[in-house]
Amino acid sequence: MRKHSGFTAFELAVSMAIMVIIAALVLPPYLKWLRGHRLRGAVTNLMADLEMAKIKAIRENSLVAVQFCQDRYTIFNEDGDTNYTCVTAGREVYRNRKLPSGVEIDLAYLTFANNRTRFNGRGLPDGLTAEQIIPVKNRSSGEVITINRLGYMKLQ
């Protein structure tokens, strides 16, 4: 008698069914974790970049602006320019960061005029009289960064 090694079609189908059931149980929590991880990473990067903008403004004794768009933000030397768009052609750009997939800045609740803030040569937000918010969200949750008139930032 000759023995054949290998799997039968039935054994293969049972193994595949078990793998599909395990994947169906594991995948939704993983995707939720991934969305939260992307949001936390984007907020951490944004706060660090805002601090970097303050330091650049102090170091260069000039206005450093942060222009917020829905899927990205740009930090650049303003030089008195008042072109309030997401295009920064002809300016010295310090950071142009695209947000991770599924994460966006909620421009409807952004409280800065023209979706832009800037820091002066003393590191203070220029023209701020009250606390301003930067809402960052994904499909299921959101975070809010607040900046007060002294340039202090915190995550809420």
Secondary structure as UniProt FT lines:
FT   HELIX           9..60
FT   STRAND          64..68
FT   STRAND          72..77
FT   TURN            79..80
FT   TURN            89..90
FT   STRAND          93..98
FT   TURN            101..102
FT   STRAND          104..105
FT   TURN            107..109
FT   HELIX           113..115
FT   STRAND          116..119
FT   TURN            121..122
FT   TURN            126..127
FT   STRAND          132..137
FT   STRAND          142..147
FT   TURN            149..150
FT   STRAND          153..155
//
